Amino acid sequence: MTMFSLTDLEKIVATRAMAEPDQSWTAKLVRGGQRKAAKKLGEEAVETVIAAIAEDRQNLVCESADLLYHLLVVLKIADVPLEAVMQELQRRTAQTGLSEKANRRDP
């Protein structure tokens, strides 16, 4: 059995984004625009934090899945491929987090 990946989810989001909004939550979010999708992402982030603080492992798993899904929807709307995010993570992890943060330039 192969492991389900974020790349798999990205493909599913892309496919479902093309569906009719009455047939797909993903399509509905995409048609609603970035503001709606980003708001939902924020809600899921808060719910993930609450589950973590409550030390509710099962709910943390569920909310983390929601968070990752909604992040991929936001990325889809922004036309940012997951690969771009993964490349940035690879670049950042080439050094320690403290070193990376110290070398960041303020915008």
OpenMM code with the backbone's topology and positions (N, CA, C; nanometers):
from openmm import Vec3, app, unit

residues = "MET THR MET PHE SER LEU THR ASP LEU GLU LYS ILE VAL ALA THR ARG ALA MET ALA GLU PRO ASP GLN SER TRP THR ALA LYS LEU VAL ARG GLY GLY GLN ARG LYS ALA ALA LYS LYS LEU GLY GLU GLU ALA VAL GLU THR VAL ILE ALA ALA ILE ALA GLU ASP ARG GLN ASN LEU VAL CYS GLU SER ALA ASP LEU LEU TYR HIS LEU LEU VAL VAL LEU LYS ILE ALA ASP VAL PRO LEU GLU ALA VAL MET GLN GLU LEU GLN ARG ARG THR ALA GLN THR GLY LEU SER GLU LYS ALA ASN ARG ARG ASP PRO".split()
positions = [
    Vec3(0.0839, -0.1173, 0.0000),
    Vec3(0.0000, 0.0000, 0.0000),
    Vec3(0.0892, 0.1248, 0.0000),
    Vec3(0.0575, 0.2189, -0.0906),
    Vec3(0.1362, 0.3415, -0.0948),
    Vec3(0.0800, 0.4429, 0.0037),
    Vec3(0.1685, 0.5271, 0.0530),
    Vec3(0.1310, 0.6294, 0.1506),
    Vec3(0.0645, 0.7464, 0.0785),
    Vec3(-0.0452, 0.7935, 0.1320),
    Vec3(-0.1130, 0.9122, 0.0802),
    Vec3(-0.0257, 1.0326, 0.1113),
    Vec3(-0.0091, 1.1216, 0.0145),
    Vec3(0.0807, 1.2354, 0.0341),
    Vec3(0.0089, 1.3680, 0.0112),
    Vec3(0.0758, 1.4744, 0.0490),
    Vec3(0.0223, 1.6071, 0.0223),
    Vec3(0.0137, 1.6326, -0.1284),
    Vec3(0.1036, 1.5732, -0.2045),
    Vec3(0.0964, 1.5836, -0.3505),
    Vec3(-0.0317, 1.5185, -0.4018),
    Vec3(-0.0687, 1.4055, -0.3438),
    Vec3(-0.1960, 1.3407, -0.3804),
    Vec3(-0.3125, 1.4340, -0.3490),
    Vec3(-0.3088, 1.4946, -0.2320),
    Vec3(-0.4159, 1.5854, -0.1925),
    Vec3(-0.4195, 1.7078, -0.2837),
    Vec3(-0.3042, 1.7580, -0.3201),
    Vec3(-0.2987, 1.8734, -0.4115),
    Vec3(-0.3678, 1.8400, -0.5440),
    Vec3(-0.3467, 1.7203, -0.5958),
    Vec3(-0.4112, 1.6773, -0.7211),
    Vec3(-0.5626, 1.6674, -0.7043),
    Vec3(-0.6065, 1.6146, -0.5913),
    Vec3(-0.7500, 1.6034, -0.5635),
    Vec3(-0.8128, 1.7423, -0.5554),
    Vec3(-0.7468, 1.8342, -0.4857),
    Vec3(-0.7965, 1.9718, -0.4742),
    Vec3(-0.8084, 2.0334, -0.6136),
    Vec3(-0.7070, 2.0162, -0.6982),
    Vec3(-0.7092, 2.0722, -0.8336),
    Vec3(-0.8257, 2.0159, -0.9148),
    Vec3(-0.8491, 1.8878, -0.9044),
    Vec3(-0.9591, 1.8246, -0.9779),
    Vec3(-1.0938, 1.8725, -0.9264),
    Vec3(-1.1106, 1.8719, -0.7962),
    Vec3(-1.2393, 1.9119, -0.7382),
    Vec3(-1.2670, 2.0614, -0.7541),
    Vec3(-1.1624, 2.1413, -0.7663),
    Vec3(-1.1797, 2.2856, -0.7868),
    Vec3(-1.2527, 2.3148, -0.9175),
    Vec3(-1.2451, 2.2230, -1.0126),
    Vec3(-1.3089, 2.2416, -1.1432),
    Vec3(-1.4546, 2.1951, -1.1460),
    Vec3(-1.4997, 2.1335, -1.0386),
    Vec3(-1.6375, 2.0836, -1.0327),
    Vec3(-1.7347, 2.1993, -1.0135),
    Vec3(-1.8611, 2.1679, -1.0186),
    Vec3(-1.9643, 2.2677, -0.9894),
    Vec3(-1.9694, 2.2893, -0.8378),
    Vec3(-1.9886, 2.4140, -0.7940),
    Vec3(-1.9904, 2.4427, -0.6498),
    Vec3(-2.0968, 2.3651, -0.5718),
    Vec3(-2.2060, 2.3290, -0.6354),
    Vec3(-2.3082, 2.2516, -0.5637),
    Vec3(-2.2720, 2.1033, -0.5546),
    Vec3(-2.1613, 2.0653, -0.6176),
    Vec3(-2.1161, 1.9266, -0.6158),
    Vec3(-1.9883, 1.9055, -0.5345),
    Vec3(-1.9217, 2.0156, -0.4960),
    Vec3(-1.7909, 2.0016, -0.4313),
    Vec3(-1.7641, 2.1181, -0.3362),
    Vec3(-1.7279, 2.0856, -0.2123),
    Vec3(-1.6895, 2.1873, -0.1152),
    Vec3(-1.5662, 2.2625, -0.1640),
    Vec3(-1.4735, 2.1915, -0.2250),
    Vec3(-1.3526, 2.2552, -0.2783),
    Vec3(-1.3906, 2.3590, -0.3834),
    Vec3(-1.4763, 2.3208, -0.4767),
    Vec3(-1.5197, 2.4144, -0.5811),
    Vec3(-1.5908, 2.5345, -0.5201),
    Vec3(-1.6706, 2.5103, -0.4200),
    Vec3(-1.7426, 2.6192, -0.3532),
    Vec3(-1.6443, 2.7172, -0.2886),
    Vec3(-1.5423, 2.6641, -0.2216),
    Vec3(-1.4402, 2.7497, -0.1609),
    Vec3(-1.3645, 2.8295, -0.2670),
    Vec3(-1.3246, 2.7619, -0.3735),
    Vec3(-1.2495, 2.8281, -0.4800),
    Vec3(-1.3337, 2.9389, -0.5432),
    Vec3(-1.4599, 2.9091, -0.5727),
    Vec3(-1.5478, 3.0103, -0.6330),
    Vec3(-1.5751, 3.1252, -0.5356),
    Vec3(-1.5697, 3.0965, -0.4063),
    Vec3(-1.5910, 3.2006, -0.3059),
    Vec3(-1.4749, 3.2980, -0.2955),
    Vec3(-1.3615, 3.2591, -0.3503),
    Vec3(-1.2456, 3.3474, -0.3527),
    Vec3(-1.1510, 3.3282, -0.2347),
    Vec3(-1.0394, 3.3965, -0.2465),
    Vec3(-0.9320, 3.3806, -0.1483),
    Vec3(-0.9731, 3.4257, -0.0083),
    Vec3(-1.0521, 3.5296, -0.0002),
    Vec3(-1.0934, 3.5785, 0.1326),
    Vec3(-1.1705, 3.4694, 0.2079),
    Vec3(-1.2648, 3.4052, 0.1416),
    Vec3(-1.3442, 3.2996, 0.2055),
    Vec3(-1.2557, 3.1801, 0.2427),
    Vec3(-1.1701, 3.1388, 0.1489),
    Vec3(-1.0834, 3.0236, 0.1735),
    Vec3(-0.9834, 3.0526, 0.2850),
    Vec3(-0.9268, 3.1721, 0.2848),
    Vec3(-0.8294, 3.2087, 0.3884),
    Vec3(-0.8961, 3.2174, 0.5253),
    Vec3(-1.0179, 3.2678, 0.5290),
    Vec3(-1.0921, 3.2730, 0.6561),
    Vec3(-1.1125, 3.1307, 0.7095),
    Vec3(-1.1495, 3.0401, 0.6215),
    Vec3(-1.1700, 2.9007, 0.6630),
    Vec3(-1.0381, 2.8391, 0.7110),
    Vec3(-0.9287, 2.8710, 0.6425),
    Vec3(-0.7966, 2.8235, 0.6845),
    Vec3(-0.7655, 2.8729, 0.8257),
    Vec3(-0.7950, 2.9992, 0.8520),
    Vec3(-0.7722, 3.0545, 0.9858),
    Vec3(-0.8548, 2.9846, 1.0918),
    Vec3(-0.9809, 2.9568, 1.0592),
    Vec3(-1.0671, 2.8843, 1.1541),
    Vec3(-1.0097, 2.7470, 1.1854),
    Vec3(-0.9617, 2.6789, 1.0821),
    Vec3(-0.9041, 2.5457, 1.1022),
    Vec3(-0.7744, 2.5537, 1.1829),
    Vec3(-0.6975, 2.6586, 1.1625),
    Vec3(-0.5742, 2.6762, 1.2408),
    Vec3(-0.6069, 2.6921, 1.3883),
    Vec3(-0.7077, 2.7730, 1.4177),
    Vec3(-0.7488, 2.7931, 1.5575),
    Vec3(-0.7974, 2.6615, 1.6172),
    Vec3(-0.8778, 2.5876, 1.5429),
    Vec3(-0.9281, 2.4589, 1.5932),
    Vec3(-0.8142, 2.3604, 1.6165),
    Vec3(-0.7121, 2.3656, 1.5334),
    Vec3(-0.5948, 2.2790, 1.5512),
    Vec3(-0.5203, 2.3168, 1.6785),
    Vec3(-0.5037, 2.4445, 1.7020),
    Vec3(-0.4373, 2.4924, 1.8241),
    Vec3(-0.5155, 2.4489, 1.9473),
    Vec3(-0.6464, 2.4638, 1.9440),
    Vec3(-0.7306, 2.4252, 2.0577),
    Vec3(-0.7156, 2.2762, 2.0869),
    Vec3(-0.7159, 2.1942, 1.9818),
    Vec3(-0.6996, 2.0496, 2.0006),
    Vec3(-0.5623, 2.0176, 2.0600),
    Vec3(-0.4602, 2.0904, 2.0155),
    Vec3(-0.3247, 2.0666, 2.0684),
    Vec3(-0.3168, 2.1039, 2.2156),
    Vec3(-0.3712, 2.2183, 2.2503),
    Vec3(-0.3685, 2.2642, 2.3895),
    Vec3(-0.4478, 2.1701, 2.4793),
    Vec3(-0.5592, 2.1199, 2.4276),
    Vec3(-0.6429, 2.0277, 2.5046),
    Vec3(-0.5818, 1.8878, 2.5144),
    Vec3(-0.4714, 1.8694, 2.4405),
    Vec3(-0.4062, 1.7380, 2.4356),
    Vec3(-0.5038, 1.6291, 2.3922),
    Vec3(-0.5899, 1.6659, 2.2978),
    Vec3(-0.6886, 1.5742, 2.2404),
    Vec3(-0.6303, 1.5190, 2.1111),
    Vec3(-0.5596, 1.4089, 2.1225),
    Vec3(-0.4844, 1.3532, 2.0107),
    Vec3(-0.5707, 1.3261, 1.8882),
    Vec3(-0.6842, 1.2601, 1.9057),
    Vec3(-0.7693, 1.2262, 1.7917),
    Vec3(-0.8216, 1.3519, 1.7227),
    Vec3(-0.8651, 1.4491, 1.8012),
    Vec3(-0.9141, 1.5733, 1.7425),
    Vec3(-0.8004, 1.6507, 1.6764),
    Vec3(-0.6817, 1.6423, 1.7325),
    Vec3(-0.5652, 1.7067, 1.6718),
    Vec3(-0.5370, 1.6477, 1.5339),
    Vec3(-0.5492, 1.5174, 1.5228),
    Vec3(-0.5305, 1.4521, 1.3923),
    Vec3(-0.6352, 1.5030, 1.2928),
    Vec3(-0.7607, 1.5059, 1.3337),
    Vec3(-0.8694, 1.5493, 1.2450),
    Vec3(-0.8547, 1.6959, 1.2064),
    Vec3(-0.8269, 1.7805, 1.3021),
    Vec3(-0.8134, 1.9232, 1.2733),
    Vec3(-0.6894, 1.9513, 1.1892),
    Vec3(-0.5832, 1.8755, 1.2099),
    Vec3(-0.4629, 1.8914, 1.1276),
    Vec3(-0.4919, 1.8552, 0.9823),
    Vec3(-0.5715, 1.7516, 0.9612),
    Vec3(-0.6113, 1.7145, 0.8247),
    Vec3(-0.6924, 1.8269, 0.7613),
    Vec3(-0.7856, 1.8839, 0.8367),
    Vec3(-0.8639, 1.9977, 0.7862),
    Vec3(-0.7726, 2.1149, 0.7523),
    Vec3(-0.6766, 2.1416, 0.8386),
    Vec3(-0.5843, 2.2530, 0.8189),
    Vec3(-0.5021, 2.2350, 0.6913),
    Vec3(-0.4469, 2.1171, 0.6726),
    Vec3(-0.3669, 2.0907, 0.5525),
    Vec3(-0.4514, 2.1017, 0.4258),
    Vec3(-0.5721, 2.0475, 0.4299),
    Vec3(-0.6618, 2.0562, 0.3145),
    Vec3(-0.6901, 2.2029, 0.2800),
    Vec3(-0.7289, 2.2813, 0.3796),
    Vec3(-0.7630, 2.4209, 0.3532),
    Vec3(-0.6409, 2.5020, 0.3095),
    Vec3(-0.5227, 2.4675, 0.3593),
    Vec3(-0.4009, 2.5326, 0.3124),
    Vec3(-0.3812, 2.5056, 0.1633),
    Vec3(-0.4039, 2.3831, 0.1220),
    Vec3(-0.3870, 2.3506, -0.0207),
    Vec3(-0.4902, 2.4206, -0.1068),
    Vec3(-0.6093, 2.4426, -0.0551),
    Vec3(-0.7102, 2.5193, -0.1293),
    Vec3(-0.6633, 2.6641, -0.1454),
    Vec3(-0.6132, 2.7235, -0.0376),
    Vec3(-0.5626, 2.8613, -0.0436),
    Vec3(-0.4463, 2.8708, -0.1433),
    Vec3(-0.3567, 2.7738, -0.1399),
    Vec3(-0.2460, 2.7726, -0.2349),
    Vec3(-0.2963, 2.7597, -0.3786),
    Vec3(-0.3970, 2.6761, -0.3994),
    Vec3(-0.4559, 2.6573, -0.5327),
    Vec3(-0.5121, 2.7890, -0.5850),
    Vec3(-0.5877, 2.8580, -0.5027),
    Vec3(-0.6469, 2.9852, -0.5443),
    Vec3(-0.5372, 3.0862, -0.5792),
    Vec3(-0.4296, 3.0854, -0.5031),
    Vec3(-0.3184, 3.1780, -0.5259),
    Vec3(-0.2259, 3.1316, -0.6387),
    Vec3(-0.2536, 3.0151, -0.6947),
    Vec3(-0.1709, 2.9556, -0.7997),
    Vec3(-0.0267, 2.9350, -0.7531),
    Vec3(-0.0148, 2.8904, -0.6272),
    Vec3(0.1156, 2.8575, -0.5695),
    Vec3(0.1226, 2.7051, -0.5584),
    Vec3(0.2095, 2.6422, -0.6360),
    Vec3(0.2192, 2.4961, -0.6275),
    Vec3(0.2815, 2.4501, -0.4957),
    Vec3(0.2366, 2.3372, -0.4481),
    Vec3(0.2931, 2.2784, -0.3263),
    Vec3(0.4444, 2.2658, -0.3391),
    Vec3(0.4923, 2.2360, -0.4572),
    Vec3(0.6367, 2.2210, -0.4800),
    Vec3(0.7134, 2.3472, -0.4403),
    Vec3(0.6553, 2.4644, -0.4614),
    Vec3(0.7214, 2.5901, -0.4220),
    Vec3(0.7370, 2.5973, -0.2706),
    Vec3(0.6353, 2.5535, -0.1996),
    Vec3(0.6411, 2.5518, -0.0528),
    Vec3(0.7446, 2.4494, -0.0067),
    Vec3(0.7460, 2.3337, -0.0709),
    Vec3(0.8413, 2.2304, -0.0328),
    Vec3(0.9854, 2.2750, -0.0600),
    Vec3(1.0065, 2.3462, -0.1699),
    Vec3(1.1408, 2.3990, -0.1994),
    Vec3(1.1839, 2.5000, -0.0932),
    Vec3(1.0894, 2.5829, -0.0496),
    Vec3(1.1222, 2.6797, 0.0563),
    Vec3(1.1550, 2.6078, 0.1869),
    Vec3(1.0799, 2.5034, 0.2175),
    Vec3(1.1108, 2.4254, 0.3380),
    Vec3(1.2472, 2.3593, 0.3266),
    Vec3(1.2776, 2.3082, 0.2100),
    Vec3(1.4094, 2.2462, 0.1891),
    Vec3(1.5205, 2.3497, 0.2077),
    Vec3(1.4998, 2.4686, 0.1524),
    Vec3(1.5992, 2.5744, 0.1670),
    Vec3(1.6192, 2.6101, 0.3147),
    Vec3(1.5075, 2.6221, 0.3855),
    Vec3(1.5154, 2.6610, 0.5264),
    Vec3(1.5778, 2.5534, 0.6132),
    Vec3(1.5529, 2.4276, 0.5815),
    Vec3(1.6040, 2.3199, 0.6661),
    Vec3(1.7484, 2.2839, 0.6344),
    Vec3(1.8082, 2.3552, 0.5394),
    Vec3(1.9499, 2.3339, 0.5113),
    Vec3(2.0360, 2.3893, 0.6254),
    Vec3(1.9732, 2.4659, 0.7141),
    Vec3(2.0407, 2.5197, 0.8321),
    Vec3(1.9455, 2.5062, 0.9508),
    Vec3(1.9937, 2.5342, 1.0688),
    Vec3(1.9054, 2.5253, 1.1847),
    Vec3(1.8016, 2.6363, 1.1792),
    Vec3(1.6918, 2.6159, 1.2455),
    Vec3(1.5854, 2.7158, 1.2497),
    Vec3(1.6322, 2.8475, 1.3087),
    Vec3(1.7152, 2.8411, 1.4112),
    Vec3(1.7651, 2.9639, 1.4736),
    Vec3(1.8561, 3.0411, 1.3778),
    Vec3(1.9399, 2.9686, 1.3042),
    Vec3(2.0273, 3.0347, 1.2063),
    Vec3(1.9448, 3.0950, 1.0940),
    Vec3(1.8461, 3.0207, 1.0468),
    Vec3(1.7611, 3.0699, 0.9377),
    Vec3(1.6889, 3.1970, 0.9787),
    Vec3(1.6342, 3.1975, 1.0995),
    Vec3(1.5611, 3.3147, 1.1480),
    Vec3(1.6546, 3.4345, 1.1628),
    Vec3(1.7730, 3.4128, 1.2111),
    Vec3(1.8704, 3.5216, 1.2294),
    Vec3(1.9142, 3.5800, 1.0953),
    Vec3(1.9145, 3.4997, 0.9908),
    Vec3(1.9570, 3.5458, 0.8583),
    Vec3(1.8446, 3.6057, 0.7746),
    Vec3(1.7205, 3.5971, 0.8228),
    Vec3(1.6072, 3.6526, 0.7482),
    Vec3(1.6165, 3.8032, 0.7417),
    Vec3(1.5766, 3.8542, 0.6298),
    Vec3(1.5694, 3.9994, 0.6137),
    Vec3(1.4262, 4.0427, 0.6392),
    Vec3(1.4103, 4.1487, 0.7152),
    Vec3(1.2755, 4.2031, 0.7374),
    Vec3(1.2280, 4.2680, 0.6088),
    Vec3(1.1007, 4.2453, 0.5718),
    Vec3(1.0498, 4.3029, 0.4455),
    Vec3(1.0398, 4.4531, 0.4513),
] * unit.nanometer
topology = app.Topology()
chain = topology.addChain("A")
for resn in residues:
    res = topology.addResidue(resn, chain)
    for name in ("N", "CA", "C"):
        topology.addAtom(name, app.Element.getBySymbol(name[0]), res)
